[in-house]
Amino acid sequence: MSKVRKGIYSFLRGSFLTDESAFKNWRIIIFVVALLLIMISMGHSAEKKVYKISELNKLKRELRAEHVDIGTILMRMKMESNIREKAKARGLKPSETPPKKIKVTYKK
């Protein structure tokens, strides 16, 4: 058997885990498995954050649209013509005499 074939055969049999230097191999394998588990958990954590960010962006767009709608309604309510109609319905009418400025003088 050639050296390469013998190496592949011993790898497939798992002899690298059972011979004298197996302790070094096991430490490396456990280290790599621990790193893989950490990487998988970090990937899941990142996916959760991306999902949460997309939900918050959707909520932000909805709230911004609601804000614009309410601002539009408020601007319409503040219009002078709208206020005149509401005042007329209550029996109020504009003053016929213009307002007068009051001056206060102090004497010492």
Secondary structure, 3 states (H helix, E strand, C coil): CCHHHHHHHHHHHCHHHCCCCHHHHHHHHHHHHHHHHHHHHHHHHHHHHHHHHHHHHHHHHHHHHHHHHHHHHHHHHHCHHHHHHHHHHCCCCCCCCCCCCCCCCCCC
